């Protein structure tokens, strides 16, 4: 396979748009919107200290969240689990979840989804991008 257009395969935090939200920000590096042939979605989430994203689920894909820095309580269905740097959580398709930053520094995590066309159902409050 010869790669004719690197933009179809390579992305960077420096070149993709950040989605600023009241609780933090999302930066989508790979997904159908910026790479139409992508079969996965990949990004970085930052959650401000003391904040959390809305309760939501993904009806069409599984999610992995890997903590780079900071700490959080992560709701997974009816349970709360503690995540710290080096922790990864697998969130099955359709399971309601949120993450709340519990550290004095922001939570920074890599998020990966098993579909290039990740869908989100917000179950309360503000929309999640």
N, C-alpha and C positions, 0 to 999 in steps of 0.2 A: 504494500500500500504506500503510495506517495502522498504526502500531505501538501496540498496546494495552498491552503489557507489556514495559518496557525490560529487565527481567531475562532475557528470552529472547534478548537481543542484546548486552548490556553486562556486562562483568565487570571486576574490579579486583584488584590484588595486595592491597589493603586488606580485601577482602571474601571472598576465597576461602581455603580451608584450605591450609596448607603441609604437605607430607609430609616429615617429618624422617627422614633416613637416616644411617647411620654415616659415609658419605662426603660428605654434603651435604644438599641439600633440593630438592624439586620443588614447583612451584606451578602447578597446572593452571587456566588461566583460561577456556578454551573446550574443550568436548568433550561427548560424549553424556551423561556423568554429570551435568553441571550445566546443559547446554543440549541437551535431547533432539533438537532438529531440526538440530544442528550437523553439517556435512559435513566439518569439519576438526577437528584437535586443536591447541591452542596453549598454550604455557606458558613458564615460566622455570625454568632449572636453575642451581643454585649447587653447585660442587664445591670442597671445602676444599683448601688447598695440600697437595700431596703425595699426595692421594687420587684414586681413580678409581671410576667406576661399574662394575658387573659387565659382563662380555662378554655381549652380548645382540643380538637382531635383532627386526625387526618384520615378521611374515609377511604383513600385509595393507595396508602403506602405506609410502610413501617419507617420509624425514625430512629436514628442513633444520635446521641448527644454526648460529646467527649469534652470534659472540662480541661481547659488550658490553664486558667488562673481564676482565683476567687473561689467562693464556695456557695452552695445553694441548697435549699430544701426543694425537692422535686416531687410534685404530686403525680402519682401514677395510679389512675383509677381512684380507689378509696384510700390508698396508702401514701405516706410521705417517706421519702428516702433522702438521706444526706449524701451530697456529692461534693468532692474536693478535687484538686488537680490530679489528673491521672485516672479519674473515674469515668466510666462510660455507662450509659443506660440505654436499653433497647425499649422503645415504646411501640407496642404492636398497633397495627392498623385499627382505627376507631376508638382507641382508649383515651378518655379525657385526661389532660395533663396540663401542668404549668410548672414554671421554675421561679423561685424567689431567691434573690441574692441575699445571703446572710453574712457576707464578709464586708469589712470596711472598704475593700477595693471592689471594682466592678467584676462581675462574673464574665469571663470570656470563654466561649465554647464553640467547638466545631459541630455543625449539624449536617446530617446526611440523611437523605430520603431515598427509598427504593423506587421512586418514579421521577422521571424528568418533568412531569406535570403534577407536582405536589399540590394537593388541595387541602384547604383548611376550613373547618367548621368552627366558628367562634361560638362558644357556649354561654358567654356572659360578656357584658360590657363592651369595651372598644374593640374595633377590628384588629386583627393581627395581619401583618403584611405577608 
